[in-house]
Amino acid sequence: MRIKVILEPAEEGGYTVYVPSLPGCVSEGETEEEALANIKEAIELYLEPIFPYPSFSPQT
């Protein structure tokens, strides 16, 4: 499953990243790589109630 994310520089430094198709799914990180890793985890947690079993989990 491919999910579009928006990565923006934060005013206070670092990056904010969010998922337009998943309301409230937002994360941040000091670097782009950290922010993207954090949003991947946030997406997995967001979708966990929908796909509670590993065999049904979407590929991210």
C-alpha distance matrix in Angstrom:
0.0 3.8 6.5 10.1 12.7 16.5 18.7 22.4 25.5 27.2 30.9 32.0 30.2 26.8 23.6 21.8 18.1 16.5 13.5 15.1 12.9 13.6 17.5 19.2 16.3 18.3 19.3 21.6 23.0 26.0 24.2 21.1 19.8 20.7 19.2 15.8 16.1 17.3 14.6 12.0 14.4 14.9 11.4 11.5 15.0 14.2 11.8 14.1 16.4 13.9 12.5 15.8 15.8 14.1 13.8 11.6 9.4 5.6 5.1 5.6
3.8 0.0 3.8 6.7 9.6 13.2 15.5 19.2 22.4 24.4 28.0 29.3 27.5 24.2 20.8 19.2 15.5 14.1 11.3 12.8 11.3 12.7 16.4 18.0 15.1 16.7 17.6 19.6 20.9 23.8 21.8 18.4 17.5 18.9 17.1 13.6 14.8 16.1 13.1 11.1 14.2 14.5 11.2 12.4 15.8 14.8 13.2 16.0 18.4 16.1 15.3 18.5 18.9 17.2 17.3 15.2 12.6 8.9 7.7 6.2
6.5 3.8 0.0 3.8 6.4 10.1 12.7 16.3 19.7 21.3 24.9 26.3 24.8 21.7 18.2 16.1 12.4 10.5 7.6 9.1 8.0 9.3 12.8 14.5 11.7 13.2 14.6 16.8 18.6 21.6 20.0 16.7 16.4 17.3 14.9 11.9 13.5 14.1 10.7 9.7 12.8 12.2 9.0 11.3 14.1 12.5 11.7 15.0 17.2 15.3 15.2 18.4 19.5 18.3 19.0 16.5 13.6 10.3 9.9 7.5
10.1 6.7 3.8 0.0 3.8 6.9 9.9 13.3 16.9 18.8 22.2 24.0 22.5 19.7 16.0 14.1 10.4 8.8 6.3 7.3 7.7 9.8 12.6 14.2 11.7 12.4 13.9 15.6 17.5 20.2 18.5 15.1 15.6 16.8 14.0 11.4 14.0 14.4 10.9 11.1 14.4 13.4 10.9 13.9 16.3 14.5 14.5 17.9 20.0 18.4 18.7 21.7 23.1 21.9 22.7 20.3 17.3 14.1 13.4 10.6
12.7 9.6 6.4 3.8 0.0 3.8 6.5 9.9 13.4 15.1 18.6 20.3 18.8 16.0 12.3 10.3 6.6 5.6 4.6 6.8 8.7 9.6 11.7 12.3 9.8 9.4 10.5 11.9 13.9 16.7 15.2 12.0 13.0 13.8 10.6 8.7 11.7 11.7 8.3 9.6 12.7 11.5 10.0 13.4 15.3 13.9 14.8 18.0 20.2 19.3 19.8 22.4 24.0 22.8 24.2 22.0 18.7 15.9 15.1 11.7
16.5 13.2 10.1 6.9 3.8 0.0 3.8 6.5 10.2 12.1 15.4 17.5 16.2 13.8 10.1 8.2 5.4 5.4 6.3 7.5 10.6 11.6 12.6 12.9 10.9 9.6 10.5 11.0 13.1 15.4 14.1 11.1 13.2 13.9 10.5 9.7 13.2 12.9 10.0 12.2 15.1 13.6 12.9 16.5 17.9 16.4 17.9 21.1 23.1 22.4 23.2 25.7 27.5 26.3 27.9 25.7 22.3 19.6 18.8 15.3
18.7 15.5 12.7 9.9 6.5 3.8 0.0 3.8 7.0 9.3 12.8 14.6 12.8 10.3 6.7 5.9 4.4 6.8 9.1 11.0 14.0 14.5 15.2 14.6 12.5 10.0 9.6 8.9 10.2 11.9 10.6 7.7 10.4 11.2 8.0 8.0 11.7 11.6 9.7 12.3 15.0 14.0 14.2 17.5 18.8 17.9 19.8 22.5 24.9 24.7 25.1 27.2 29.0 27.5 29.4 27.6 24.0 21.5 20.3 16.5
22.4 19.2 16.3 13.3 9.9 6.5 3.8 0.0 3.8 6.2 9.3 11.6 10.3 8.7 5.5 5.3 6.2 8.8 11.7 12.9 16.4 16.7 16.7 15.7 14.3 11.3 10.8 9.3 10.5 11.5 10.8 9.0 12.4 12.8 9.7 11.0 14.5 13.8 12.5 15.6 17.8 16.5 17.2 20.6 21.4 20.4 22.7 25.4 27.6 27.6 28.3 30.3 32.2 30.9 33.0 31.1 27.5 25.1 24.0 20.3
25.5 22.4 19.7 16.9 13.4 10.2 7.0 3.8 0.0 3.8 6.6 8.6 6.8 6.0 4.4 6.2 8.7 11.8 15.0 16.5 20.0 20.0 19.6 18.1 16.8 13.4 12.1 9.5 9.7 9.6 9.3 8.8 12.5 12.6 10.2 12.4 15.5 14.8 14.4 17.6 19.4 18.4 19.7 22.8 23.4 22.9 25.4 27.8 30.1 30.4 31.0 32.7 34.6 33.2 35.5 33.8 30.2 28.0 26.7 22.9
27.2 24.4 21.3 18.8 15.1 12.1 9.3 6.2 3.8 0.0 3.8 5.4 5.1 5.5 4.9 5.8 9.3 12.1 15.7 17.1 20.6 20.0 19.1 17.0 16.2 12.5 11.2 8.5 9.3 9.3 10.6 10.9 14.3 13.4 11.0 13.9 16.4 14.9 14.8 18.4 19.5 18.1 19.9 23.0 23.0 22.4 25.4 27.6 29.6 30.3 31.3 32.6 34.9 33.7 36.3 34.6 30.9 29.1 28.2 24.4
30.9 28.0 24.9 22.2 18.6 15.4 12.8 9.3 6.6 3.8 0.0 3.8 5.5 7.9 8.5 9.4 12.9 15.4 19.0 20.0 23.6 23.0 21.7 19.5 19.3 15.6 14.5 11.9 12.5 11.8 13.4 14.3 17.7 16.8 14.6 17.6 20.1 18.5 18.5 22.1 23.1 21.5 23.5 26.6 26.3 25.7 28.7 30.9 32.8 33.6 34.7 36.0 38.4 37.4 40.0 38.2 34.6 32.8 31.9 28.2
32.0 29.3 26.3 24.0 20.3 17.5 14.6 11.6 8.6 5.4 3.8 0.0 3.8 6.9 8.9 10.2 14.0 16.7 20.5 22.0 25.4 24.4 23.0 20.4 19.9 16.2 14.4 11.4 11.4 10.1 12.6 14.4 17.4 15.9 14.3 17.8 19.6 17.8 18.6 22.1 22.6 21.3 23.8 26.5 26.0 25.8 29.1 30.8 32.8 34.0 34.9 35.9 38.2 37.2 40.0 38.5 34.8 33.4 32.5 28.7
30.2 27.5 24.8 22.5 18.8 16.2 12.8 10.3 6.8 5.1 5.5 3.8 0.0 3.8 6.6 9.3 12.8 16.1 19.8 21.7 25.0 24.1 23.4 20.9 19.8 16.0 13.6 10.1 9.1 7.1 9.1 11.2 14.1 13.0 11.9 15.3 17.2 15.9 17.0 20.2 21.0 20.2 22.6 25.2 25.2 25.3 28.3 30.0 32.4 33.4 34.0 35.0 37.0 35.6 38.3 37.1 33.3 31.8 30.4 26.7
26.8 24.2 21.7 19.7 16.0 13.8 10.3 8.7 6.0 5.5 7.9 6.9 3.8 0.0 3.8 7.1 10.1 13.7 17.3 19.6 22.7 21.8 21.5 19.2 17.4 13.8 11.0 7.3 5.7 4.0 5.7 7.7 10.5 9.3 8.2 11.6 13.4 12.5 13.7 16.7 17.6 17.2 19.5 22.0 22.2 22.5 25.3 27.0 29.6 30.5 30.8 31.8 33.7 32.1 34.8 33.7 29.9 28.3 26.8 23.1
23.6 20.8 18.2 16.0 12.3 10.1 6.7 5.5 4.4 4.9 8.5 8.9 6.6 3.8 0.0 3.8 6.5 10.1 13.6 15.9 19.0 18.3 18.2 16.2 14.4 10.8 8.6 5.4 5.4 6.1 6.4 6.4 9.5 8.7 6.3 9.2 11.7 10.7 11.0 14.2 15.6 14.8 16.6 19.4 19.9 19.8 22.4 24.5 27.0 27.6 28.0 29.4 31.2 29.8 32.3 30.9 27.1 25.3 24.0 20.2
21.8 19.2 16.1 14.1 10.3 8.2 5.9 5.3 6.2 5.8 9.4 10.2 9.3 7.1 3.8 0.0 3.8 6.8 10.5 12.7 15.8 14.9 14.6 12.5 11.0 7.4 6.0 4.3 6.7 8.9 9.6 8.8 11.4 10.2 6.8 9.2 11.8 10.0 9.2 12.8 14.1 12.5 14.2 17.3 17.5 16.9 19.7 22.0 24.1 24.7 25.5 27.0 29.2 28.1 30.6 28.8 25.2 23.5 22.6 18.9
18.1 15.5 12.4 10.4 6.6 5.4 4.4 6.2 8.7 9.3 12.9 14.0 12.8 10.1 6.5 3.8 0.0 3.8 7.1 9.8 12.6 11.9 12.3 10.9 8.7 5.8 5.4 5.7 8.3 11.2 10.9 9.0 10.9 10.2 6.4 7.2 10.1 8.7 6.7 10.0 11.9 10.3 11.1 14.5 15.2 14.3 16.7 19.3 21.5 21.7 22.4 24.2 26.3 25.2 27.4 25.5 21.9 20.0 19.2 15.5
16.5 14.1 10.5 8.8 5.6 5.4 6.8 8.8 11.8 12.1 15.4 16.7 16.1 13.7 10.1 6.8 3.8 0.0 3.8 6.4 9.0 8.3 8.6 7.9 5.8 4.3 6.3 8.4 11.6 14.7 14.6 12.5 14.0 13.3 9.6 9.5 12.0 10.3 7.2 10.2 12.0 9.4 9.5 13.2 13.7 12.0 14.3 17.2 19.1 19.0 20.2 22.2 24.5 23.8 25.9 23.6 20.2 18.3 18.1 14.8
13.5 11.3 7.6 6.3 4.6 6.3 9.1 11.7 15.0 15.7 19.0 20.5 19.8 17.3 13.6 10.5 7.1 3.8 0.0 3.8 5.5 5.4 7.1 7.9 5.8 6.7 9.2 11.8 14.8 18.0 17.5 14.9 15.9 15.6 12.1 11.0 13.2 12.0 8.3 10.0 12.1 9.7 8.2 12.0 13.0 10.7 12.1 15.5 17.1 16.4 17.7 20.2 22.4 21.9 23.6 20.9 17.8 15.6 15.8 12.9
15.1 12.8 9.1 7.3 6.8 7.5 11.0 12.9 16.5 17.1 20.0 22.0 21.7 19.6 15.9 12.7 9.8 6.4 3.8 0.0 3.8 5.6 6.4 8.6 8.1 9.3 12.3 14.8 17.9 21.0 20.5 17.8 19.2 19.1 15.5 14.5 17.0 15.7 12.1 13.8 15.8 13.1 11.5 15.1 15.9 13.0 14.1 17.8 18.7 17.6 19.4 22.2 24.6 24.3 25.7 22.7 20.0 17.6 18.2 15.6
12.9 11.3 8.0 7.7 8.7 10.6 14.0 16.4 20.0 20.6 23.6 25.4 25.0 22.7 19.0 15.8 12.6 9.0 5.5 3.8 0.0 3.8 6.2 9.3 8.7 11.1 14.3 17.2 20.2 23.6 23.0 20.2 21.0 20.9 17.6 16.0 17.9 16.8 13.1 13.9 15.7 13.1 10.6 13.7 14.7 11.5 11.7 15.5 16.2 14.6 16.4 19.5 21.8 21.9 22.9 19.7 17.4 15.0 16.3 14.3
13.6 12.7 9.3 9.8 9.6 11.6 14.5 16.7 20.0 20.0 23.0 24.4 24.1 21.8 18.3 14.9 11.9 8.3 5.4 5.6 3.8 0.0 3.8 6.3 5.6 8.8 12.1 15.5 18.7 22.3 22.2 19.9 20.4 19.6 16.4 15.2 16.6 14.8 11.3 12.3 13.3 10.3 8.2 11.3 11.5 8.0 9.1 12.7 13.3 12.4 14.5 17.1 19.8 20.1 21.7 18.6 16.1 14.4 16.0 14.0
17.5 16.4 12.8 12.6 11.7 12.6 15.2 16.7 19.6 19.1 21.7 23.0 23.4 21.5 18.2 14.6 12.3 8.6 7.1 6.4 6.2 3.8 0.0 3.8 5.6 8.3 12.1 15.4 19.0 22.4 22.9 21.0 22.0 20.8 17.4 17.0 18.5 16.1 12.9 14.7 15.3 11.7 10.8 13.9 13.1 9.7 11.6 14.8 14.8 14.6 17.2 19.3 22.4 23.1 24.9 21.8 19.4 18.0 19.7 17.5
19.2 18.0 14.5 14.2 12.3 12.9 14.6 15.7 18.1 17.0 19.5 20.4 20.9 19.2 16.2 12.5 10.9 7.9 7.9 8.6 9.3 6.3 3.8 0.0 3.8 5.8 9.4 12.8 16.5 19.9 20.9 19.5 20.5 18.8 15.5 15.8 16.9 14.1 11.4 13.8 13.7 10.0 10.3 13.3 11.9 9.1 12.1 14.6 15.0 15.6 18.0 19.5 22.7 23.3 25.6 22.9 20.1 19.2 20.5 18.1
16.3 15.1 11.7 11.7 9.8 10.9 12.5 14.3 16.8 16.2 19.3 19.9 19.8 17.4 14.4 11.0 8.7 5.8 5.8 8.1 8.7 5.6 5.6 3.8 0.0 3.8 7.0 10.6 14.0 17.7 18.3 16.7 17.3 15.7 12.5 12.4 13.3 10.7 7.8 10.0 10.2 6.6 6.8 10.1 9.4 7.0 10.0 12.7 13.9 14.5 16.1 17.7 20.6 20.6 23.0 20.5 17.4 16.4 17.3 14.6
18.3 16.7 13.2 12.4 9.4 9.6 10.0 11.3 13.4 12.5 15.6 16.2 16.0 13.8 10.8 7.4 5.8 4.3 6.7 9.3 11.1 8.8 8.3 5.8 3.8 0.0 3.8 7.1 10.7 14.2 15.1 13.9 14.9 13.2 9.7 10.6 11.9 9.0 6.8 10.1 10.5 7.3 8.8 12.1 11.5 10.1 13.2 15.6 17.2 18.0 19.3 20.7 23.3 23.0 25.5 23.4 20.1 18.8 19.1 16.0
19.3 17.6 14.6 13.9 10.5 10.5 9.6 10.8 12.1 11.2 14.5 14.4 13.6 11.0 8.6 6.0 5.4 6.3 9.2 12.3 14.3 12.1 12.1 9.4 7.0 3.8 0.0 3.8 7.2 10.8 11.9 11.3 12.1 9.8 6.6 8.4 9.3 6.1 5.4 9.1 9.2 7.0 9.5 12.3 11.9 11.7 14.8 16.6 18.8 19.9 20.6 21.6 23.9 23.1 25.9 24.3 20.7 19.7 19.3 16.0
21.6 19.6 16.8 15.6 11.9 11.0 8.9 9.3 9.5 8.5 11.9 11.4 10.1 7.3 5.4 4.3 5.7 8.4 11.8 14.8 17.2 15.5 15.4 12.8 10.6 7.1 3.8 0.0 3.8 7.1 8.6 8.8 10.1 7.7 4.8 8.0 9.3 6.7 7.4 10.9 11.3 10.1 12.7 15.2 15.1 15.3 18.3 19.9 22.3 23.4 23.9 24.8 26.9 25.8 28.6 27.2 23.6 22.3 21.5 17.9
23.0 20.9 18.6 17.5 13.9 13.1 10.2 10.5 9.7 9.3 12.5 11.4 9.1 5.7 5.4 6.7 8.3 11.6 14.8 17.9 20.2 18.7 19.0 16.5 14.0 10.7 7.2 3.8 0.0 3.8 5.5 6.8 7.8 5.0 4.0 7.8 8.5 7.0 9.0 11.8 12.2 12.2 14.8 16.8 17.0 17.9 20.6 21.9 24.7 25.8 25.9 26.6 28.3 26.7 29.6 28.7 24.9 23.7 22.3 18.7
26.0 23.8 21.6 20.2 16.7 15.4 11.9 11.5 9.6 9.3 11.8 10.1 7.1 4.0 6.1 8.9 11.2 14.7 18.0 21.0 23.6 22.3 22.4 19.9 17.7 14.2 10.8 7.1 3.8 0.0 3.8 7.0 8.4 6.4 6.8 10.3 11.1 10.4 12.6 15.1 15.6 15.9 18.5 20.4 20.7 21.7 24.3 25.6 28.4 29.6 29.5 30.2 31.7 30.0 32.8 32.0 28.2 27.0 25.3 21.7
24.2 21.8 20.0 18.5 15.2 14.1 10.6 10.8 9.3 10.6 13.4 12.6 9.1 5.7 6.4 9.6 10.9 14.6 17.5 20.5 23.0 22.2 22.9 20.9 18.3 15.1 11.9 8.6 5.5 3.8 0.0 3.8 5.4 5.2 6.1 8.6 9.9 10.5 12.3 14.3 15.5 16.3 18.2 20.1 21.1 22.1 24.3 25.7 28.8 29.5 29.1 30.1 31.4 29.3 31.8 31.1 27.3 25.7 23.6 20.0
21.1 18.4 16.7 15.1 12.0 11.1 7.7 9.0 8.8 10.9 14.3 14.4 11.2 7.7 6.4 8.8 9.0 12.5 14.9 17.8 20.2 19.9 21.0 19.5 16.7 13.9 11.3 8.8 6.8 7.0 3.8 0.0 3.8 5.5 5.1 6.1 8.6 9.8 10.6 12.3 14.4 15.1 16.3 18.5 20.0 20.6 22.4 24.2 27.3 27.6 27.2 28.6 29.7 27.6 29.8 28.9 25.1 23.1 21.0 17.2
19.8 17.5 16.4 15.6 13.0 13.2 10.4 12.4 12.5 14.3 17.7 17.4 14.1 10.5 9.5 11.4 10.9 14.0 15.9 19.2 21.0 20.4 22.0 20.5 17.3 14.9 12.1 10.1 7.8 8.4 5.4 3.8 0.0 3.8 5.5 5.2 6.2 8.6 10.0 10.7 12.6 14.2 15.4 16.9 18.7 19.8 21.3 22.7 26.1 26.5 25.6 26.7 27.5 25.1 27.3 26.8 23.1 21.3 18.8 15.3
20.7 18.9 17.3 16.8 13.8 13.9 11.2 12.8 12.6 13.4 16.8 15.9 13.0 9.3 8.7 10.2 10.2 13.3 15.6 19.1 20.9 19.6 20.8 18.8 15.7 13.2 9.8 7.7 5.0 6.4 5.2 5.5 3.8 0.0 3.8 5.5 5.1 6.1 8.6 9.9 10.8 12.2 14.2 15.6 16.7 18.1 20.1 21.2 24.5 25.3 24.6 25.4 26.4 24.3 27.0 26.5 22.7 21.4 19.4 15.9
19.2 17.1 14.9 14.0 10.6 10.5 8.0 9.7 10.2 11.0 14.6 14.3 11.9 8.2 6.3 6.8 6.4 9.6 12.1 15.5 17.6 16.4 17.4 15.5 12.5 9.7 6.6 4.8 4.0 6.8 6.1 5.1 5.5 3.8 0.0 3.8 5.5 5.1 6.2 8.6 10.0 10.3 12.2 14.3 15.3 16.0 18.2 19.8 22.8 23.5 23.2 24.4 25.9 24.1 26.7 25.6 21.8 20.3 18.7 15.0
15.8 13.6 11.9 11.4 8.7 9.7 8.0 11.0 12.4 13.9 17.6 17.8 15.3 11.6 9.2 9.2 7.2 9.5 11.0 14.5 16.0 15.2 17.0 15.8 12.4 10.6 8.4 8.0 7.8 10.3 8.6 6.1 5.2 5.5 3.8 0.0 3.8 5.4 5.1 6.2 8.8 9.7 10.4 12.4 14.3 15.0 16.4 18.2 21.4 21.6 21.1 22.5 23.7 21.6 23.9 22.9 19.1 17.2 15.3 11.6
16.1 14.8 13.5 14.0 11.7 13.2 11.7 14.5 15.5 16.4 20.1 19.6 17.2 13.4 11.7 11.8 10.1 12.0 13.2 17.0 17.9 16.6 18.5 16.9 13.3 11.9 9.3 9.3 8.5 11.1 9.9 8.6 6.2 5.1 5.5 3.8 0.0 3.8 5.6 5.2 6.5 8.8 10.1 10.9 12.7 14.3 15.7 16.7 20.2 20.8 19.8 20.7 21.6 19.4 22.0 21.4 17.6 16.4 14.5 11.1
17.3 16.1 14.1 14.4 11.7 12.9 11.6 13.8 14.8 14.9 18.5 17.8 15.9 12.5 10.7 10.0 8.7 10.3 12.0 15.7 16.8 14.8 16.1 14.1 10.7 9.0 6.1 6.7 7.0 10.4 10.5 9.8 8.6 6.1 5.1 5.4 3.8 0.0 3.8 5.4 5.2 6.2 8.7 10.0 10.7 12.2 14.4 15.3 18.5 19.5 19.1 19.8 21.3 19.7 22.6 21.7 18.0 17.1 16.0 12.7
14.6 13.1 10.7 10.9 8.3 10.0 9.7 12.5 14.4 14.8 18.5 18.6 17.0 13.7 11.0 9.2 6.7 7.2 8.3 12.1 13.1 11.3 12.9 11.4 7.8 6.8 5.4 7.4 9.0 12.6 12.3 10.6 10.0 8.6 6.2 5.1 5.6 3.8 0.0 3.8 5.3 4.7 6.0 8.5 9.6 10.0 12.0 13.9 16.8 17.3 17.2 18.6 20.3 18.9 21.5 20.1 16.3 15.0 14.2 10.7
12.0 11.1 9.7 11.1 9.6 12.2 12.3 15.6 17.6 18.4 22.1 22.1 20.2 16.7 14.2 12.8 10.0 10.2 10.0 13.8 13.9 12.3 14.7 13.8 10.0 10.1 9.1 10.9 11.8 15.1 14.3 12.3 10.7 9.9 8.6 6.2 5.2 5.4 3.8 0.0 3.8 5.4 5.2 6.3 8.7 9.8 10.7 12.2 15.6 15.8 15.0 16.3 17.5 15.7 18.2 17.0 13.2 11.9 10.7 7.4
14.4 14.2 12.8 14.4 12.7 15.1 15.0 17.8 19.4 19.5 23.1 22.6 21.0 17.6 15.6 14.1 11.9 12.0 12.1 15.8 15.7 13.3 15.3 13.7 10.2 10.5 9.2 11.3 12.2 15.6 15.5 14.4 12.6 10.8 10.0 8.8 6.5 5.2 5.3 3.8 0.0 3.8 5.4 5.1 6.3 8.5 10.0 10.4 13.9 14.9 14.1 14.6 16.1 14.6 17.6 16.8 13.1 12.8 12.3 9.7
14.9 14.5 12.2 13.4 11.5 13.6 14.0 16.5 18.4 18.1 21.5 21.3 20.2 17.2 14.8 12.5 10.3 9.4 9.7 13.1 13.1 10.3 11.7 10.0 6.6 7.3 7.0 10.1 12.2 15.9 16.3 15.1 14.2 12.2 10.3 9.7 8.8 6.2 4.7 5.4 3.8 0.0 3.8 5.5 5.1 6.0 8.6 9.8 12.6 13.7 13.9 14.7 16.9 16.2 19.1 17.6 14.1 13.7 14.0 11.3
11.4 11.2 9.0 10.9 10.0 12.9 14.2 17.2 19.7 19.9 23.5 23.8 22.6 19.5 16.6 14.2 11.1 9.5 8.2 11.5 10.6 8.2 10.8 10.3 6.8 8.8 9.5 12.7 14.8 18.5 18.2 16.3 15.4 14.2 12.2 10.4 10.1 8.7 6.0 5.2 5.4 3.8 0.0 3.8 5.4 4.9 6.1 8.4 11.2 11.3 11.4 13.1 15.2 14.4 16.8 14.9 11.4 10.4 11.0 8.5
11.5 12.4 11.3 13.9 13.4 16.5 17.5 20.6 22.8 23.0 26.6 26.5 25.2 22.0 19.4 17.3 14.5 13.2 12.0 15.1 13.7 11.3 13.9 13.3 10.1 12.1 12.3 15.2 16.8 20.4 20.1 18.5 16.9 15.6 14.3 12.4 10.9 10.0 8.5 6.3 5.1 5.5 3.8 0.0 3.8 5.5 5.3 5.9 9.5 10.0 9.1 10.2 11.9 10.9 13.7 12.2 8.7 8.8 9.6 8.2
15.0 15.8 14.1 16.3 15.3 17.9 18.8 21.4 23.4 23.0 26.3 26.0 25.2 22.2 19.9 17.5 15.2 13.7 13.0 15.9 14.7 11.5 13.1 11.9 9.4 11.5 11.9 15.1 17.0 20.7 21.1 20.0 18.7 16.7 15.3 14.3 12.7 10.7 9.6 8.7 6.3 5.1 5.4 3.8 0.0 3.8 5.5 5.1 7.9 9.7 9.8 9.9 12.5 12.5 15.6 14.1 11.1 12.0 13.3 12.0
14.2 14.8 12.5 14.5 13.9 16.4 17.9 20.4 22.9 22.4 25.7 25.8 25.3 22.5 19.8 16.9 14.3 12.0 10.7 13.0 11.5 8.0 9.7 9.1 7.0 10.1 11.7 15.3 17.9 21.7 22.1 20.6 19.8 18.1 16.0 15.0 14.3 12.2 10.0 9.8 8.5 6.0 4.9 5.5 3.8 0.0 3.8 5.7 7.2 8.3 9.6 10.8 13.8 14.3 16.9 14.6 11.8 12.0 13.8 12.4
11.8 13.2 11.7 14.5 14.8 17.9 19.8 22.7 25.4 25.4 28.7 29.1 28.3 25.3 22.4 19.7 16.7 14.3 12.1 14.1 11.7 9.1 11.6 12.1 10.0 13.2 14.8 18.3 20.6 24.3 24.3 22.4 21.3 20.1 18.2 16.4 15.7 14.4 12.0 10.7 10.0 8.6 6.1 5.3 5.5 3.8 0.0 3.8 5.6 5.3 6.1 8.1 10.9 11.5 13.6 11.0 8.5 8.8 11.4 10.9
14.1 16.0 15.0 17.9 18.0 21.1 22.5 25.4 27.8 27.6 30.9 30.8 30.0 27.0 24.5 22.0 19.3 17.2 15.5 17.8 15.5 12.7 14.8 14.6 12.7 15.6 16.6 19.9 21.9 25.6 25.7 24.2 22.7 21.2 19.8 18.2 16.7 15.3 13.9 12.2 10.4 9.8 8.4 5.9 5.1 5.7 3.8 0.0 3.8 5.4 5.1 5.1 8.2 9.3 12.0 10.1 8.0 9.9 12.4 12.5
16.4 18.4 17.2 20.0 20.2 23.1 24.9 27.6 30.1 29.6 32.8 32.8 32.4 29.6 27.0 24.1 21.5 19.1 17.1 18.7 16.2 13.3 14.8 15.0 13.9 17.2 18.8 22.3 24.7 28.4 28.8 27.3 26.1 24.5 22.8 21.4 20.2 18.5 16.8 15.6 13.9 12.6 11.2 9.5 7.9 7.2 5.6 3.8 0.0 3.8 5.7 5.4 9.2 11.5 13.7 11.4 10.4 12.3 15.4 15.8
13.9 16.1 15.3 18.4 19.3 22.4 24.7 27.6 30.4 30.3 33.6 34.0 33.4 30.5 27.6 24.7 21.7 19.0 16.4 17.6 14.6 12.4 14.6 15.6 14.5 18.0 19.9 23.4 25.8 29.6 29.5 27.6 26.5 25.3 23.5 21.6 20.8 19.5 17.3 15.8 14.9 13.7 11.3 10.0 9.7 8.3 5.3 5.4 3.8 0.0 3.8 6.0 9.0 11.1 12.4 9.3 8.7 10.1 13.6 14.4
12.5 15.3 15.2 18.7 19.8 23.2 25.1 28.3 31.0 31.3 34.7 34.9 34.0 30.8 28.0 25.5 22.4 20.2 17.7 19.4 16.4 14.5 17.2 18.0 16.1 19.3 20.6 23.9 25.9 29.5 29.1 27.2 25.6 24.6 23.2 21.1 19.8 19.1 17.2 15.0 14.1 13.9 11.4 9.1 9.8 9.6 6.1 5.1 5.7 3.8 0.0 3.8 5.7 7.4 8.6 5.8 5.3 7.6 11.1 12.6
15.8 18.5 18.4 21.7 22.4 25.7 27.2 30.3 32.7 32.6 36.0 35.9 35.0 31.8 29.4 27.0 24.2 22.2 20.2 22.2 19.5 17.1 19.3 19.5 17.7 20.7 21.6 24.8 26.6 30.2 30.1 28.6 26.7 25.4 24.4 22.5 20.7 19.8 18.6 16.3 14.6 14.7 13.1 10.2 9.9 10.8 8.1 5.1 5.4 6.0 3.8 0.0 3.8 6.6 8.8 7.4 7.3 10.6 13.5 14.9
15.8 18.9 19.5 23.1 24.0 27.5 29.0 32.2 34.6 34.9 38.4 38.2 37.0 33.7 31.2 29.2 26.3 24.5 22.4 24.6 21.8 19.8 22.4 22.7 20.6 23.3 23.9 26.9 28.3 31.7 31.4 29.7 27.5 26.4 25.9 23.7 21.6 21.3 20.3 17.5 16.1 16.9 15.2 11.9 12.5 13.8 10.9 8.2 9.2 9.0 5.7 3.8 0.0 3.8 5.5 5.5 6.5 10.2 12.7 14.9
14.1 17.2 18.3 21.9 22.8 26.3 27.5 30.9 33.2 33.7 37.4 37.2 35.6 32.1 29.8 28.1 25.2 23.8 21.9 24.3 21.9 20.1 23.1 23.3 20.6 23.0 23.1 25.8 26.7 30.0 29.3 27.6 25.1 24.3 24.1 21.6 19.4 19.7 18.9 15.7 14.6 16.2 14.4 10.9 12.5 14.3 11.5 9.3 11.5 11.1 7.4 6.6 3.8 0.0 3.8 5.3 5.1 8.6 10.2 12.6
13.8 17.3 19.0 22.7 24.2 27.9 29.4 33.0 35.5 36.3 40.0 40.0 38.3 34.8 32.3 30.6 27.4 25.9 23.6 25.7 22.9 21.7 24.9 25.6 23.0 25.5 25.9 28.6 29.6 32.8 31.8 29.8 27.3 27.0 26.7 23.9 22.0 22.6 21.5 18.2 17.6 19.1 16.8 13.7 15.6 16.9 13.6 12.0 13.7 12.4 8.6 8.8 5.5 3.8 0.0 3.8 5.7 8.7 10.4 13.6
11.6 15.2 16.5 20.3 22.0 25.7 27.6 31.1 33.8 34.6 38.2 38.5 37.1 33.7 30.9 28.8 25.5 23.6 20.9 22.7 19.7 18.6 21.8 22.9 20.5 23.4 24.3 27.2 28.7 32.0 31.1 28.9 26.8 26.5 25.6 22.9 21.4 21.7 20.1 17.0 16.8 17.6 14.9 12.2 14.1 14.6 11.0 10.1 11.4 9.3 5.8 7.4 5.5 5.3 3.8 0.0 3.8 6.5 9.3 12.4
9.4 12.6 13.6 17.3 18.7 22.3 24.0 27.5 30.2 30.9 34.6 34.8 33.3 29.9 27.1 25.2 21.9 20.2 17.8 20.0 17.4 16.1 19.4 20.1 17.4 20.1 20.7 23.6 24.9 28.2 27.3 25.1 23.1 22.7 21.8 19.1 17.6 18.0 16.3 13.2 13.1 14.1 11.4 8.7 11.1 11.8 8.5 8.0 10.4 8.7 5.3 7.3 6.5 5.1 5.7 3.8 0.0 3.8 6.5 8.9
5.6 8.9 10.3 14.1 15.9 19.6 21.5 25.1 28.0 29.1 32.8 33.4 31.8 28.3 25.3 23.5 20.0 18.3 15.6 17.6 15.0 14.4 18.0 19.2 16.4 18.8 19.7 22.3 23.7 27.0 25.7 23.1 21.3 21.4 20.3 17.2 16.4 17.1 15.0 11.9 12.8 13.7 10.4 8.8 12.0 12.0 8.8 9.9 12.3 10.1 7.6 10.6 10.2 8.6 8.7 6.5 3.8 0.0 3.8 6.3
5.1 7.7 9.9 13.4 15.1 18.8 20.3 24.0 26.7 28.2 31.9 32.5 30.4 26.8 24.0 22.6 19.2 18.1 15.8 18.2 16.3 16.0 19.7 20.5 17.3 19.1 19.3 21.5 22.3 25.3 23.6 21.0 18.8 19.4 18.7 15.3 14.5 16.0 14.2 10.7 12.3 14.0 11.0 9.6 13.3 13.8 11.4 12.4 15.4 13.6 11.1 13.5 12.7 10.2 10.4 9.3 6.5 3.8 0.0 3.8
5.6 6.2 7.5 10.6 11.7 15.3 16.5 20.3 22.9 24.4 28.2 28.7 26.7 23.1 20.2 18.9 15.5 14.8 12.9 15.6 14.3 14.0 17.5 18.1 14.6 16.0 16.0 17.9 18.7 21.7 20.0 17.2 15.3 15.9 15.0 11.6 11.1 12.7 10.7 7.4 9.7 11.3 8.5 8.2 12.0 12.4 10.9 12.5 15.8 14.4 12.6 14.9 14.9 12.6 13.6 12.4 8.9 6.3 3.8 0.0
